[in-house]
Amino acid sequence: MQIILASQSPRRRQLLEQMGVRDFTVRPAVGEEKADPGLSPAELVEALSRQKAAEVAAGAEEDDLIVAADTVVAIDGLVLGKPRDRAEAAEMLARLSGRVHQVFSGLTVRRGDRTVTLHECTQVRFRKLSRREIEAYLDTGEPMDKAGAYGIQGCGAVLVESISGDFYNVMGLPVCRLYELLREFGADPLAAGGAT
């Protein structure tokens, strides 16, 4: 059995290694995922992670174990993905300023004809940000490839006042839930002594 991470995210790769999974291949999905715009944030990330897993599984061996994830930020019923440009990133950060939002990650694990998909939701509170702070954060370049225009694992940590739920989910991979799924699929990183 080979574990395949269906993501090009360096953060997801790092978190998989942190869990003790050492022997895995990175094979990101390259197709454009599509989802019904009427889906809730939870349904959306589940649908997108399933699509990524299905795409990568199509080119994998029957016994390969595919791990796919998708993450969005949601506030006021609005889903915030990765910003298209600096202006959109600034708008997202201003909307999140001084408020609580949700980070949803969809997680799909697939092996052979068995697929399990779930989602995790973490509540995140931003402190009130000044326009100058938003511009300074934009100048770091960090917001441009992150859902909601911030990264809690980088400079964006200074924007976050508190969280309730899985911290790693905010980074894009709900580690605890993934560990439980890996065990169900016969790939327990702890039992393998970190050599999975």
C-alpha positions as CSV (number, residue, x, y, z in Angstrom):
1,M,0.0,0.0,0.0
2,Q,1.3,3.4,-1.0
3,I,-0.1,6.6,0.7
4,I,-0.7,9.4,-1.8
5,L,-1.4,13.0,-0.7
6,A,-3.6,14.6,-3.3
7,S,-2.4,18.1,-2.6
8,Q,0.4,20.4,-3.5
9,S,0.1,22.3,-0.2
10,P,3.4,22.3,1.7
11,R,1.5,22.7,4.9
12,R,-0.5,19.5,4.4
13,R,2.7,17.7,3.5
14,Q,4.4,19.0,6.7
15,L,1.4,18.0,8.9
16,L,1.3,14.5,7.4
17,E,5.0,14.1,8.3
18,Q,4.3,15.5,11.8
19,M,1.7,12.8,12.3
20,G,4.5,10.2,11.7
21,V,3.7,9.4,8.1
22,R,7.1,9.3,6.4
23,D,6.6,7.2,3.3
24,F,4.1,8.9,1.1
25,T,3.9,10.4,-2.4
26,V,2.6,13.8,-3.3
27,R,0.3,13.8,-6.4
28,P,-1.9,16.8,-6.5
29,A,-5.2,16.8,-8.4
30,V,-4.8,19.1,-11.4
31,G,-8.4,19.3,-12.7
32,E,-10.7,22.2,-11.9
33,E,-13.1,21.0,-9.2
34,K,-16.7,22.1,-9.6
35,A,-19.4,22.3,-7.0
36,D,-22.9,23.5,-6.7
37,P,-22.8,27.1,-5.5
38,G,-25.9,26.4,-3.3
39,L,-23.9,24.0,-1.1
40,S,-23.2,24.9,2.5
41,P,-19.5,25.4,3.4
42,A,-19.4,21.9,4.9
43,E,-21.0,20.3,1.9
44,L,-18.7,22.3,-0.5
45,V,-15.4,21.2,1.1
46,E,-16.6,17.6,1.3
47,A,-17.5,17.6,-2.4
48,L,-14.2,19.2,-3.5
49,S,-12.1,16.8,-1.4
50,R,-14.0,13.8,-2.9
51,Q,-13.4,15.2,-6.4
52,K,-9.7,15.5,-5.7
53,A,-9.5,12.0,-4.3
54,A,-11.4,10.5,-7.3
55,E,-9.1,12.3,-9.8
56,V,-5.9,11.0,-8.2
57,A,-7.4,7.5,-7.6
58,A,-8.1,7.2,-11.3
59,G,-4.3,7.1,-11.9
60,A,-3.4,5.1,-8.8
61,E,-3.1,1.4,-8.0
62,E,-6.1,-0.4,-6.5
63,D,-4.3,-0.7,-3.1
64,D,-3.1,2.9,-2.9
65,L,-4.5,5.0,-0.1
66,I,-5.5,8.5,-1.2
67,V,-5.7,11.5,1.2
68,A,-7.4,14.6,-0.2
69,A,-8.5,17.8,1.5
70,D,-10.0,21.2,0.7
71,T,-10.3,24.2,3.0
72,V,-12.4,27.3,3.0
73,V,-13.1,30.2,5.3
74,A,-16.8,31.2,5.9
75,I,-18.4,34.3,7.4
76,D,-21.9,35.6,7.2
77,G,-22.8,32.7,4.9
78,L,-20.1,33.8,2.4
79,V,-17.3,31.4,1.5
80,L,-13.9,32.9,1.2
81,G,-11.4,30.9,-0.9
82,K,-8.0,32.1,-2.1
83,P,-8.0,35.8,-3.1
84,R,-7.7,36.6,-6.8
85,D,-5.7,39.7,-6.1
86,R,-4.5,42.2,-3.4
87,A,-7.7,44.1,-3.4
88,E,-9.8,41.0,-2.8
89,A,-7.4,39.9,-0.1
90,A,-7.7,43.3,1.6
91,E,-11.5,43.1,1.4
92,M,-11.4,39.6,3.0
93,L,-9.2,40.7,5.9
94,A,-11.4,43.8,6.6
95,R,-14.4,41.5,6.7
96,L,-12.8,39.2,9.2
97,S,-11.4,42.0,11.4
98,G,-12.7,41.9,14.9
99,R,-15.1,39.0,14.2
100,V,-15.5,35.3,14.5
101,H,-15.4,33.2,11.3
102,Q,-15.4,29.5,10.6
103,V,-12.7,27.4,8.8
104,F,-14.1,24.3,7.1
105,S,-11.9,21.5,5.8
106,G,-13.2,18.6,3.9
107,L,-11.2,15.4,4.2
108,T,-11.5,12.3,2.0
109,V,-9.6,9.0,2.4
110,R,-10.0,6.5,-0.4
111,R,-8.6,3.0,-0.9
112,G,-10.0,0.7,-3.6
113,D,-13.7,0.8,-3.6
114,R,-14.0,2.3,-0.1
115,T,-14.2,6.1,0.3
116,V,-14.9,8.1,3.5
117,T,-15.5,11.8,3.5
118,L,-16.0,14.1,6.4
119,H,-15.5,17.7,7.4
120,E,-14.1,19.6,10.4
121,C,-15.1,23.1,11.5
122,T,-13.0,25.5,13.7
123,Q,-14.2,28.8,15.0
124,V,-11.5,31.6,14.7
125,R,-11.7,35.1,16.2
126,F,-9.7,37.9,14.7
127,R,-8.7,40.9,16.7
128,K,-9.7,44.3,15.3
129,L,-7.2,45.2,12.5
130,S,-6.3,48.7,11.4
131,R,-6.0,49.5,7.7
132,R,-2.3,50.0,8.2
133,E,-2.0,46.5,9.7
134,I,-3.9,45.0,6.8
135,E,-1.7,46.7,4.3
136,A,1.5,45.6,6.1
137,Y,0.2,42.0,6.2
138,L,-0.6,42.1,2.5
139,D,3.0,43.4,1.9
140,T,4.3,40.0,3.3
141,G,2.7,38.3,0.3
142,E,1.4,35.6,2.6
143,P,-2.3,36.1,2.0
144,M,-2.3,35.3,-1.7
145,D,-2.4,31.5,-1.6
146,K,-4.5,31.0,1.5
147,A,-8.2,30.6,2.0
148,G,-9.6,33.7,3.7
149,A,-6.3,35.6,2.8
150,Y,-4.4,34.5,6.0
151,G,-2.1,31.8,7.3
152,I,-2.3,31.0,11.0
153,Q,1.0,29.2,10.8
154,G,2.9,32.3,9.5
155,C,2.7,36.0,10.1
156,G,-1.1,35.7,10.1
157,A,-0.8,34.3,13.6
158,V,-0.7,37.9,15.0
159,L,-4.2,38.5,13.5
160,V,-5.9,35.6,15.5
161,E,-7.2,36.4,19.0
162,S,-8.5,32.9,19.7
163,I,-9.7,29.7,18.2
164,S,-12.1,27.0,19.3
165,G,-11.6,23.6,17.7
166,D,-8.8,21.9,15.8
167,F,-5.8,24.3,15.3
168,Y,-4.4,22.2,12.5
169,N,-7.7,22.4,10.6
170,V,-7.1,26.1,10.3
171,M,-3.8,25.1,8.5
172,G,-5.8,23.0,6.1
173,L,-5.6,19.4,7.5
174,P,-7.7,18.2,10.5
175,V,-4.9,16.0,11.9
176,C,-6.9,14.2,14.6
177,R,-9.7,13.2,12.3
178,L,-7.2,12.1,9.6
179,Y,-5.4,9.9,12.1
180,E,-8.7,8.2,13.0
181,L,-9.4,7.6,9.3
182,L,-5.9,6.3,8.6
183,R,-6.3,3.8,11.4
184,E,-9.6,2.7,10.0
185,F,-7.9,2.1,6.6
186,G,-5.1,0.1,8.2
187,A,-2.4,2.7,8.1
188,D,-1.8,3.7,11.8
189,P,1.3,6.0,11.9
190,L,1.7,5.5,15.7
191,A,1.5,1.7,15.5
192,A,4.1,1.8,12.8
193,G,6.5,3.8,15.0
194,G,6.3,6.8,12.7
195,A,7.4,4.7,9.7
196,T,4.1,4.5,7.7
